[in-house]
Amino acid sequence: MVRAHVRTVLTRYQAEPTVLDNAQLVVSELVTNSSAGTRSTRDPIAVRLIRADGRLRLSVWDSSSCPPHERPRPGLDEESGRGLWLTRPCADEWGHFLVVNGRRDGGGKEVWAEWRAP
């Protein structure tokens, strides 16, 4: 469902076909990582798409303050750890930051990817 939403929004933004495809792959992986990393399946996840200053940013927020773990290259027999390794080349830039909102347990984290916008 989130992939379809990203495609709809980026089509309205008139994103290039490569950006459309790559953004769907990236959002799918980031949401999967967020779902696996949150403390409870009931914890919220938020997806944002922002176009500004000639850039398109896709970000996924979750309530976990655990940063994403990127491996240099997972082994052939490993069952996990490929997500960020595979999605990194799909964006012009990517990163993460911790969100601070004054709550005792912090405000979670946001993982983002960016592309040059048309």
PyMOL commands that set and color helices and strands:
alter all, ss='L'
color gray80, all
select helices_A, chain A and resi 2-12+17-37+83-90
alter helices_A, ss='H'
color red, helices_A
select strands_A, chain A and resi 45-52+55-62+93-98+109-116
alter strands_A, ss='S'
color yellow, strands_A
deselect
rebuild
show_as cartoon
